Amino acid sequence: MTSNFIDYVKINCRSGNGGAGSKHFRREKHVPNGGPDGGDGGRGGHVILKGNSQHWTLLHLKYRKHIKAQHGVAGEGGRRAGAQGHDEIIEVPLGTVARDAETGEIIGEVTQDGEKIVLLSGGRGGLGNYHFRNSTNQAPEYAQPGEEGEEAWIILELKVLADVGLVGFPNAGKSTLLSVVSAAKPEIADYPFTTLTPNLGVVAYRDYKSFVMADIPGIIEGASEGKGLGLRFLRHIERNSILLFLVSADSENPAKEYKTLLKELKQYNPELLDKKRILGISKCDLVDEKQIAKIKKKIPQDLPFLFFSSYANQGIDELKDLIWENIHAAN
């Protein structure tokens, strides 16, 4: 499973060179004063990033390290322009961010199906000698060469797009919740790091509405420093509208777990704390009313929360209502 989910690739891209302009003169018998008629060179091909909603991973680019667009064709006599080089189009999942590997500068992000971003522009075609004729030089022997294309190492980084992202320690019940509220079938087992790749599920809501939920692989204390699965999947949390923190009701200190999760996100990217947050206390069927009351006292007063059980199907509809309300408050 892990090897099939690729969310980071580094590729070498090169756009096409522009075609050279033509240095040509008319030579027909019936045109005694034939002048310059060299055509322009064609533009070199661009390297273009294109969003494709059918892609969920960058796996198809894992072994494609060098991407080159076609060169433009040289111009010809008779003022015939050379053909443009074919653009090289790289199709990627929605939520893919492109950045310059050398400078770290973000070139753009694809968020919609069919959206295109030019990563590298093709070189302009050179002008033919027809353009350089004038009253003092009626037979110019000069035509422009085509411009060279661009070359750069590009980093493509996928950040999963979802309405709500599930954040929690391993075995908090994230995968189970996703399997209950959607048609997604993530691997579920009673050991840490069952989820090794982000899982997406479409959750059906009232009146034929729906929202997208993402199960982000489990965070542990020290994840922002590289422990456990480390930073590898924290980037996916950045593109979720709201965050649903999950802690287990039968853990030693659910409120402390929530604060630890919050700390890891802050150390990774403080801006994540600006997102709307709700707290889901899972596995409430495993504790009694006295324990629930004890947990409630330690939950921050300004934090929307709800107790639920995916296994016993308790509070699931209420949780959907809470998620839906906060998604619309965030947008």
C-alpha positions as semicolon CSV with decimal commas, in nm:
position;residue;x (nm);y (nm);z (nm)
1;M;0,000;0,000;0,000
2;T;0,269;0,250;0,098
3;S;0,465;0,210;-0,223
4;N;0,159;0,294;-0,431
5;F;0,095;0,628;-0,263
6;I;0,352;0,878;-0,385
7;D;0,298;1,237;-0,272
8;Y;0,641;1,387;-0,347
9;V;0,854;1,376;-0,662
10;K;1,147;1,578;-0,796
11;I;1,172;1,599;-1,173
12;N;1,399;1,771;-1,424
13;C;1,197;1,971;-1,677
14;R;1,307;2,142;-1,997
15;S;1,093;2,345;-2,233
16;G;1,158;2,344;-2,607
17;N;1,389;2,580;-2,794
18;G;1,232;2,820;-3,040
19;G;1,287;2,746;-3,408
20;A;1,526;2,966;-3,604
21;G;1,393;3,226;-3,845
22;S;1,459;3,161;-4,214
23;K;1,708;3,360;-4,423
24;H;1,551;3,310;-4,766
25;F;1,494;3,505;-5,087
26;R;1,238;3,461;-5,362
27;R;1,387;3,300;-5,670
28;E;1,097;3,267;-5,920
29;K;1,171;3,352;-6,284
30;H;0,865;3,573;-6,317
31;V;0,964;3,785;-6,014
32;P;1,276;3,973;-6,125
33;N;1,312;4,168;-5,802
34;G;1,245;3,889;-5,556
35;G;1,305;4,004;-5,201
36;P;1,348;3,840;-4,863
37;D;1,068;3,600;-4,769
38;G;1,213;3,402;-4,479
39;G;0,944;3,281;-4,237
40;D;0,950;3,284;-3,858
41;G;1,053;2,991;-3,640
42;G;0,794;2,818;-3,427
43;R;0,772;2,858;-3,051
44;G;0,925;2,585;-2,838
45;G;0,689;2,366;-2,639
46;H;0,588;2,465;-2,285
47;V;0,602;2,231;-1,986
48;I;0,254;2,249;-1,835
49;L;0,101;2,114;-1,515
50;K;-0,263;2,006;-1,552
51;G;-0,511;1,901;-1,285
52;N;-0,679;1,563;-1,330
53;S;-0,945;1,461;-1,079
54;Q;-0,896;1,096;-1,176
55;H;-0,544;1,092;-1,033
56;W;-0,496;1,035;-0,658
57;T;-0,119;1,001;-0,639
58;L;0,205;1,104;-0,814
59;L;0,299;0,740;-0,868
60;H;0,301;0,779;-1,248
61;L;0,584;1,032;-1,215
62;K;0,800;0,835;-0,971
63;Y;1,028;0,692;-1,240
64;R;0,990;0,971;-1,494
65;K;1,275;1,195;-1,385
66;H;1,333;1,391;-1,708
67;I;1,055;1,567;-1,896
68;K;1,130;1,755;-2,218
69;A;0,899;1,952;-2,444
70;Q;0,951;1,954;-2,820
71;H;1,162;2,217;-2,996
72;G;1,001;2,460;-3,238
73;V;1,059;2,406;-3,610
74;A;1,266;2,651;-3,817
75;G;1,089;2,888;-4,056
76;E;1,097;2,838;-4,432
77;G;1,095;3,044;-4,750
78;G;0,771;3,185;-4,881
79;R;0,717;3,338;-4,535
80;R;0,611;2,997;-4,406
81;A;0,634;2,984;-4,028
82;G;0,777;2,677;-3,857
83;A;0,548;2,459;-3,647
84;Q;0,532;2,511;-3,273
85;G;0,685;2,244;-3,054
86;H;0,432;2,023;-2,880
87;D;0,371;2,120;-2,518
88;E;0,457;1,857;-2,257
89;I;0,156;1,825;-2,027
90;I;0,204;1,669;-1,683
91;E;-0,127;1,552;-1,535
92;V;-0,139;1,555;-1,156
93;P;-0,396;1,510;-0,877
94;L;-0,585;1,810;-0,745
95;G;-0,396;1,966;-0,457
96;T;-0,052;1,934;-0,621
97;V;0,189;2,218;-0,545
98;A;0,483;2,290;-0,779
99;R;0,794;2,463;-0,651
100;D;1,140;2,544;-0,783
101;A;1,377;2,291;-0,624
102;E;1,666;2,538;-0,615
103;T;1,495;2,846;-0,473
104;G;1,199;2,685;-0,297
105;E;0,970;2,938;-0,465
106;I;0,615;2,815;-0,523
107;I;0,529;2,824;-0,893
108;G;0,164;2,736;-0,848
109;E;-0,096;2,494;-0,715
110;V;-0,351;2,293;-0,913
111;T;-0,688;2,279;-0,736
112;Q;-0,941;2,225;-1,017
113;D;-0,991;1,958;-1,281
114;G;-0,845;2,076;-1,612
115;E;-0,662;2,373;-1,455
116;K;-0,327;2,442;-1,622
117;I;-0,010;2,606;-1,493
118;V;0,288;2,678;-1,719
119;L;0,594;2,554;-1,532
120;L;0,849;2,646;-1,801
121;S;0,782;2,854;-2,111
122;G;0,910;2,745;-2,450
123;G;1,161;2,969;-2,626
124;R;1,025;3,219;-2,878
125;G;1,080;3,145;-3,244
126;G;1,323;3,368;-3,432
127;L;1,202;3,620;-3,689
128;G;1,275;3,550;-4,055
129;N;1,468;3,794;-4,270
130;Y;1,140;3,924;-4,418
131;H;1,099;4,135;-4,101
132;F;1,435;4,308;-4,142
133;R;1,389;4,457;-4,489
134;N;1,388;4,837;-4,517
135;S;1,461;5,110;-4,768
136;T;1,835;5,096;-4,708
137;N;1,866;4,720;-4,676
138;Q;1,634;4,551;-4,922
139;A;1,813;4,216;-4,907
140;P;1,886;4,147;-4,539
141;E;2,111;3,847;-4,484
142;Y;2,000;3,819;-4,122
143;A;1,735;3,614;-3,946
144;Q;1,696;3,563;-3,571
145;P;1,791;3,237;-3,405
146;G;1,525;3,089;-3,181
147;E;1,540;3,150;-2,808
148;E;1,653;2,866;-2,588
149;G;1,401;2,696;-2,365
150;E;1,418;2,688;-1,987
151;E;1,543;2,408;-1,764
152;A;1,482;2,353;-1,394
153;W;1,440;2,089;-1,127
154;I;1,080;2,100;-1,009
155;I;0,938;1,955;-0,688
156;L;0,578;1,834;-0,707
157;E;0,413;1,789;-0,370
158;L;0,062;1,652;-0,325
159;K;-0,151;1,793;-0,045
160;V;-0,482;1,609;-0,015
161;L;-0,787;1,831;-0,064
162;A;-1,076;1,754;0,171
163;D;-1,350;1,932;0,363
164;V;-1,253;1,773;0,694
165;G;-0,926;1,609;0,795
166;L;-0,908;1,351;1,073
167;V;-0,621;1,415;1,313
168;G;-0,533;1,175;1,591
169;F;-0,291;0,929;1,740
170;P;-0,272;0,575;1,600
171;N;-0,572;0,365;1,704
172;A;-0,788;0,669;1,783
173;G;-1,057;0,526;1,554
174;K;-1,006;0,744;1,246
175;S;-1,015;0,461;0,991
176;T;-1,315;0,300;1,160
177;L;-1,507;0,628;1,152
178;L;-1,428;0,680;0,783
179;S;-1,543;0,327;0,701
180;V;-1,872;0,383;0,888
181;V;-1,966;0,723;0,739
182;S;-1,844;0,664;0,382
183;A;-1,784;0,392;0,125
184;A;-1,408;0,408;0,183
185;K;-1,252;0,084;0,302
186;P;-0,929;0,170;0,484
187;E;-0,731;-0,105;0,653
188;I;-0,839;-0,142;1,015
189;A;-0,649;-0,337;1,280
190;D;-0,557;-0,313;1,647
191;Y;-0,198;-0,197;1,609
192;P;-0,028;0,141;1,551
193;F;0,012;0,290;1,204
194;T;-0,251;0,075;1,036
195;T;-0,309;0,373;0,808
196;L;0,008;0,421;0,607
197;T;-0,144;0,638;0,334
198;P;-0,413;0,910;0,342
199;N;-0,762;0,777;0,268
200;L;-1,046;0,983;0,124
201;G;-1,415;0,915;0,161
202;V;-1,729;1,098;0,046
203;V;-1,973;1,127;0,336
204;A;-2,342;1,136;0,245
205;Y;-2,534;1,401;0,437
206;R;-2,894;1,515;0,459
207;D;-3,092;1,621;0,150
208;Y;-2,840;1,462;-0,090
209;K;-2,557;1,683;0,034
210;S;-2,209;1,543;0,093
211;F;-1,860;1,633;0,209
212;V;-1,513;1,482;0,169
213;M;-1,334;1,337;0,472
214;A;-0,962;1,254;0,478
215;D;-0,808;1,006;0,719
216;I;-0,453;1,132;0,777
217;P;-0,203;0,870;0,901
218;G;-0,155;0,872;1,279
219;I;0,054;1,136;1,447
220;I;0,260;1,060;1,756
221;E;0,433;1,295;1,998
222;G;0,747;1,419;1,822
223;A;0,603;1,378;1,470
224;S;0,707;1,734;1,381
225;E;1,064;1,629;1,468
226;G;1,048;1,323;1,244
227;K;0,934;1,055;1,487
228;G;0,690;0,783;1,380
229;L;0,571;0,863;1,029
230;G;0,709;1,211;1,090
231;L;0,639;1,504;0,862
232;R;0,552;1,288;0,563
233;F;0,176;1,324;0,598
234;L;0,142;1,643;0,805
235;R;0,143;1,839;0,476
236;H;-0,195;1,686;0,387
237;I;-0,359;1,857;0,684
238;E;-0,283;2,197;0,529
239;R;-0,546;2,159;0,257
240;N;-0,840;2,055;0,477
241;S;-1,112;2,314;0,545
242;I;-1,161;2,204;0,906
243;L;-0,986;1,959;1,137
244;L;-1,161;1,688;1,336
245;F;-0,936;1,582;1,622
246;L;-1,007;1,231;1,742
247;V;-0,910;1,098;2,084
248;S;-1,021;0,775;2,242
249;A;-1,249;0,793;2,548
250;D;-1,070;0,496;2,705
251;S;-0,724;0,655;2,686
252;E;-0,552;0,773;3,004
253;N;-0,601;1,145;2,940
254;P;-0,803;1,244;2,627
255;A;-0,769;1,618;2,694
256;K;-0,391;1,587;2,721
257;E;-0,381;1,391;2,395
258;Y;-0,568;1,672;2,220
259;K;-0,316;1,929;2,348
260;T;-0,026;1,710;2,232
261;L;-0,176;1,683;1,882
262;L;-0,225;2,060;1,877
263;K;0,137;2,112;1,979
264;E;0,266;1,892;1,695
265;L;0,063;2,083;1,437
266;K;0,182;2,416;1,575
267;Q;0,548;2,310;1,558
268;Y;0,500;2,194;1,200
269;N;0,302;2,496;1,078
270;P;0,151;2,755;1,320
271;E;-0,102;2,858;1,053
272;L;-0,279;2,523;1,099
273;L;-0,411;2,653;1,430
274;D;-0,612;2,913;1,238
275;K;-0,833;2,638;1,098
276;K;-1,164;2,556;1,264
277;R;-1,128;2,262;1,499
278;I;-1,374;2,020;1,651
279;L;-1,304;1,737;1,892
280;G;-1,451;1,391;1,858
281;I;-1,417;1,155;2,155
282;S;-1,441;0,807;2,006
283;K;-1,515;0,467;2,164
284;C;-1,758;0,620;2,415
285;D;-1,925;0,277;2,444
286;L;-1,620;0,162;2,641
287;V;-1,662;0,412;2,928
288;D;-1,939;0,493;3,176
289;E;-2,117;0,821;3,248
290;K;-1,882;0,904;3,535
291;Q;-1,578;0,883;3,307
292;I;-1,752;1,088;3,038
293;A;-1,829;1,363;3,290
294;K;-1,466;1,362;3,401
295;I;-1,344;1,401;3,041
296;K;-1,589;1,687;2,974
297;K;-1,447;1,894;3,259
298;K;-1,101;1,898;3,098
299;I;-1,209;1,992;2,744
300;P;-1,144;2,361;2,654
301;Q;-1,474;2,553;2,679
302;D;-1,444;2,717;2,337
303;L;-1,387;2,385;2,155
304;P;-1,693;2,215;1,994
305;F;-1,688;1,847;2,093
306;L;-1,898;1,533;2,074
307;F;-1,883;1,179;2,214
308;F;-1,950;0,899;1,967
309;S;-1,892;0,533;1,895
310;S;-1,835;0,406;1,541
311;Y;-1,863;0,046;1,660
312;A;-2,197;0,098;1,837
313;N;-2,317;0,361;1,587
314;Q;-2,377;0,614;1,865
315;G;-2,368;0,987;1,790
316;I;-2,270;0,942;1,425
317;D;-2,552;1,157;1,283
318;E;-2,487;1,424;1,545
319;L;-2,117;1,420;1,449
320;K;-2,208;1,472;1,082
321;D;-2,425;1,769;1,182
322;L;-2,139;1,922;1,380
323;I;-1,896;1,871;1,091
324;W;-2,136;2,018;0,835
325;E;-2,205;2,323;1,053
326;N;-1,832;2,395;1,094
327;I;-1,747;2,335;0,727
328;H;-1,992;2,608;0,627
329;A;-1,872;2,837;0,903
330;A;-1,516;2,798;0,770
331;N;-1,607;2,881;0,407
